[in-house]
Amino acid sequence: MFTLVSRSVRQAAAVAAVLAASAVLAVTATKAAPISSSAPDPAQAGHADKAPLIQQAAGEGSGLFPLITRDKNGRLFDYEPKGTGGFAARFDLGGGYADATALTQANISANLTGTDLYAVIDGMLYYTAERGNDTKVLGGGWDAYNLLVSVDNMGGTAHPDLLARDKDGALWLYQGKADGTLAARVRAGTGGWNGMDELTGRGDYTGDGKADLVARSTTGTLYLYPGTGNATADAVVGTRVTVAAPSGTAWKDYTALVSVGDNDGDGKSDLIGVDSAGALWLFKGTGKSSAPFAARTQIGTGGWTAYNLLF
């Protein structure tokens, strides 16, 4: 959508795209009927298409939050949680996101209940609230990062934060504010984070009331990094814990891992995985750092590998 036009026009188009998606998210929040789409729904049917995972992102909190996906054509879809595990039929949020190098959601607006979007396009970071009437350009230079996630309030303020990984493998915390803008960055971790192919999480996995970070190494090992609740340089997360895969599965077998908080409504944050066959699995949270996830439960049939981003 943006490749043959000038930077300023691309930025204007990006604003329009984010606003369009935000408008549809506001409709979904009122439980309107799903918007029809010519593309089949991966929750209902299988796909042969498979695109590489570009980014992994998640929002914050331990409540019920939607899962947002992007297909290979840059189209976004919203899956609202059923509240007992799994998702309802998808809503079409519109296209224009093929050139977004990072997308993440965060519930900042509407008294911490909105499904808001951050998007990086052409190195510019954009923010829009679910029911907002404008999109904010938060600044340039975000192409210095190769991963952007939001995993809740990690710095001890009232609003969710962003974590950004730079190309040298350092991890940075940007504390969020009530208007969607960000405070100056604080280093959350020194080099080495490029050894992870997944960074995700949405809320508390250890039961201590603090948001945690989940990471998978390129060799397939899953780690839980407990949050400290402090925006202190190199001390945003504590000592990592290796997470054993539940019986009958291996973390390396999943093409994507993402969290949208407490998907099954039991008050504990969960983890969701897409396997190589395109099925969707729920790992229910236990609230215990020694074994944070229970045995998997299938919540979606084949077709989820049609998406190159879930957040």
ChimeraX attribute file (.defattr): number of C-alpha atoms within 10 A of each C-alpha:
attribute: neighborCount
match mode: 1-to-1
recipient: residues
	/A:1	14
	/A:2	18
	/A:3	9
	/A:4	8
	/A:5	11
	/A:6	10
	/A:7	13
	/A:8	9
	/A:9	12
	/A:10	18
	/A:11	18
	/A:12	12
	/A:13	17
	/A:14	25
	/A:15	20
	/A:16	15
	/A:17	18
	/A:18	26
	/A:19	22
	/A:20	15
	/A:21	25
	/A:22	26
	/A:23	17
	/A:24	20
	/A:25	25
	/A:26	18
	/A:27	18
	/A:28	21
	/A:29	15
	/A:30	8
	/A:31	10
	/A:32	11
	/A:33	11
	/A:34	15
	/A:35	15
	/A:36	11
	/A:37	12
	/A:38	5
	/A:39	8
	/A:40	12
	/A:41	19
	/A:42	21
	/A:43	21
	/A:44	12
	/A:45	12
	/A:46	18
	/A:47	16
	/A:48	11
	/A:49	13
	/A:50	17
	/A:51	13
	/A:52	13
	/A:53	15
	/A:54	16
	/A:55	23
	/A:56	25
	/A:57	29
	/A:58	29
	/A:59	33
	/A:60	32
	/A:61	27
	/A:62	25
	/A:63	20
	/A:64	21
	/A:65	27
	/A:66	26
	/A:67	24
	/A:68	24
	/A:69	22
	/A:70	22
	/A:71	22
	/A:72	16
	/A:73	14
	/A:74	19
	/A:75	17
	/A:76	23
	/A:77	27
	/A:78	24
	/A:79	20
	/A:80	21
	/A:81	20
	/A:82	16
	/A:83	16
	/A:84	12
	/A:85	21
	/A:86	21
	/A:87	19
	/A:88	15
	/A:89	18
	/A:90	24
	/A:91	23
	/A:92	22
	/A:93	23
	/A:94	19
	/A:95	18
	/A:96	19
	/A:97	26
	/A:98	17
	/A:99	17
	/A:100	18
	/A:101	20
	/A:102	25
	/A:103	27
	/A:104	25
	/A:105	30
	/A:106	33
	/A:107	23
	/A:108	26
	/A:109	19
	/A:110	14
	/A:111	9
	/A:112	16
	/A:113	15
	/A:114	21
	/A:115	23
	/A:116	26
	/A:117	24
	/A:118	25
	/A:119	25
	/A:120	26
	/A:121	24
	/A:122	18
	/A:123	17
	/A:124	18
	/A:125	20
	/A:126	23
	/A:127	25
	/A:128	26
	/A:129	28
	/A:130	27
	/A:131	19
	/A:132	17
	/A:133	10
	/A:134	14
	/A:135	19
	/A:136	16
	/A:137	17
	/A:138	15
	/A:139	12
	/A:140	14
	/A:141	11
	/A:142	21
	/A:143	17
	/A:144	13
	/A:145	21
	/A:146	17
	/A:147	25
	/A:148	26
	/A:149	30
	/A:150	33
	/A:151	30
	/A:152	31
	/A:153	26
	/A:154	32
	/A:155	26
	/A:156	18
	/A:157	14
	/A:158	15
	/A:159	23
	/A:160	30
	/A:161	27
	/A:162	27
	/A:163	26
	/A:164	23
	/A:165	25
	/A:166	19
	/A:167	15
	/A:168	14
	/A:169	19
	/A:170	18
	/A:171	25
	/A:172	23
	/A:173	27
	/A:174	22
	/A:175	25
	/A:176	24
	/A:177	15
	/A:178	14
	/A:179	13
	/A:180	24
	/A:181	16
	/A:182	16
	/A:183	12
	/A:184	9
	/A:185	16
	/A:186	19
	/A:187	19
	/A:188	23
	/A:189	18
	/A:190	14
	/A:191	13
	/A:192	12
	/A:193	19
	/A:194	18
	/A:195	13
	/A:196	17
	/A:197	19
	/A:198	26
	/A:199	28
	/A:200	28
	/A:201	35
	/A:202	32
	/A:203	32
	/A:204	30
	/A:205	31
	/A:206	23
	/A:207	18
	/A:208	14
	/A:209	14
	/A:210	20
	/A:211	29
	/A:212	29
	/A:213	25
	/A:214	23
	/A:215	23
	/A:216	21
	/A:217	17
	/A:218	13
	/A:219	11
	/A:220	16
	/A:221	16
	/A:222	22
	/A:223	19
	/A:224	25
	/A:225	21
	/A:226	24
	/A:227	26
	/A:228	20
	/A:229	19
	/A:230	17
	/A:231	20
	/A:232	14
	/A:233	15
	/A:234	17
	/A:235	16
	/A:236	24
	/A:237	23
	/A:238	15
	/A:239	11
	/A:240	16
	/A:241	15
	/A:242	15
	/A:243	19
	/A:244	16
	/A:245	19
	/A:246	15
	/A:247	9
	/A:248	7
	/A:249	13
	/A:250	13
	/A:251	20
	/A:252	18
	/A:253	13
	/A:254	19
	/A:255	20
	/A:256	28
	/A:257	28
	/A:258	25
	/A:259	31
	/A:260	30
	/A:261	31
	/A:262	26
	/A:263	31
	/A:264	22
	/A:265	18
	/A:266	17
	/A:267	16
	/A:268	24
	/A:269	33
	/A:270	30
	/A:271	25
	/A:272	26
	/A:273	24
	/A:274	24
	/A:275	20
	/A:276	17
	/A:277	17
	/A:278	26
	/A:279	20
	/A:280	26
	/A:281	22
	/A:282	24
	/A:283	23
	/A:284	23
	/A:285	26
	/A:286	19
	/A:287	19
	/A:288	14
	/A:289	20
	/A:290	13
	/A:291	18
	/A:292	24
	/A:293	23
	/A:294	16
	/A:295	14
	/A:296	19
	/A:297	14
	/A:298	15
	/A:299	15
	/A:300	19
	/A:301	17
	/A:302	21
	/A:303	24
	/A:304	32
	/A:305	27
	/A:306	21
	/A:307	26
	/A:308	21
	/A:309	27
	/A:310	30
	/A:311	26
